[in-house]
Amino acid sequence: MIKAKVLIRGDADGDGLRLDEPLSFWGGVDPVTGVIVEERHPQHGEVITGKILSMAHGRGSSSSSAVLAEALRLGTGPAAIVLDQIDSILVIGALVAGELYGATCPIAVSGAEIRTGERWTLSGESLTKAES
Amino acid sequence: MLAGGHGPGVQLAMKLLTAVAESEDAPRLIEIEGAHIDGCLFHGQSGIDLAKALARGDSRVRVPTTLNVASIDMLHPELFRGDPELARKSRELTDTYVGLGCQPTWTCAPYQLAQRPSRGQQIAWGESNAIVFANSVLGARTNRYGDFIDICCALTGRAPLTGLHTDEGRFGSIEFVVEVDDHLLDLDVFYPILGYLLGHRAGMEIPVITGLDERATEDRLKALGAGAASSGAVAMFHVLGVTPEAPDRATAFGGANPVETITLGTPDFSRAKEDLSTGAGPLGAVSVGTPHMSLSELKTLASVAEGQVTQVPFFVNTARDVLSEAERAGIVGSLDEFGATVVTDTCTYITPIIGDVAGVVMTDSAKWAHYAPANLGVEVVFASLTECVLSAIEGRVVVTDEWR
């Protein structure tokens, strides 16, 4: 079990998806499909839907909050986001989706080394990797 | 406000703002003097739903508030080639924001308007390039505000006291030493490339750039910031001896040592310049003015294009206010004669204006080059403004030897 700093409280579990570079949701994710569409991104083509999405921090557009909210509204968003560093643009996107649609996407900051394919559970301040 | 005394819309704004402030461990909220709203660009129903929820109870912004680009050019609506439903939704969203008391400025470069923030002013700005310009070049103070929180700040007149709002949160923390052939510093095209490199290498640190001089003009710093805020999360940079909070090393770094020093040489820039292009082939169109062109940039374009005619569609993005200034300055006629299409209120990389192009699109903007391939499905060639104009005249991609 690894401790996480909670930015938006909640419980989630899913397959980990670690991004090798920061991601701008706007211009980087198609909210209709949940696919990473930024061609220069190392994880171009991956799907974020239902994932425990792990990345250093966001980047780029300040519209990333709107695209995250839209993805959560449409059900294509991640199950949770685990960041290395705080990113308030993602926080407000998830907060608004929760407020308007009751869609949950907890966000936490943690040094947990989440690797793609591993199964992880976020529960409050605890991040746990499932035994394979 | 949180108790609902100012109406349900302002109550929601304060609720969301408080939740963000708590996630940031902000000790308190501070009063702000202005806001710039990015949330007026349509990304989906959630944007309209939130704006309408915030408008309940006749909510009005409490500080002067400008609006970023929209999805359609409302001065030239005939340029829009997309789904009419998207245009209708865009109108619904922008009308809601205007109804909240925001000014219909429709520009990503609010720092080019007559009224702009001054050094030390606390503001809440959205739009990544505007944020980095306000902090770095104007010395005003804003964090990276995303869509939705920007309007919450405007409706409450408050922002969380964290990060770039504080003295200690503004010191540089990573050093970039520019060591290049001196003539490159004379080229406009050098600066967006520098920004692009910075964004990739700076992470969440605040860069201090050394090795530049007074040739780093406001327009060039604008292009630098826009590049850095596209490839990375840069919200502020210092240029030693140039930007207002970096008169000397000690001031720029707050007396501390940088966590890392990165030297950038001419080969780094040449490589990054190539990376910004995604394709080659016949020239399909040209797009300049991302961020929106300033009056001085429009004058430069008009003088380079004077007496010539473009062979391909040539788009120039600017603000409606700057276009009015350009009309008064008498330079719009020469842009018309050149055959340029002036786009206001929006930008060609976020909305269907260019349409189907038979070939690559040339641009002088690192930001356009970064986003357009995914947004529009086009191949892009990044080049200088001069190369863009010469290529348009010849109808094929022309590369000059100015970089060598």
Interface residues (C-beta under 8 A of the other chain):
Chain A: L7 I8 P22 S24 W26 G27 G28 P31 V37 E38 E39 R40 A56 H57 G58 R59 G60 S61 S62 S63 S64 S65 A66 V67 A69 E70 R73 L74 Q85 I86 D87 S88 I89 L90 V91 I92 G93 L95 V96 A97 E99 L100 Y101 I107
Chain B: L12 K15 L16 A19 V20 S23 E24 D38 G39 L41 H43 G44 Q45 S46 G47 D49 L50 A53 G126 E127 S128 I131 N143 R144 Y145 G146 D147 F148 I149 D150 C152 G199 G203 M204 A229 S230 S231 G232 A233 T278 H370 Y371 P373 A374 N375
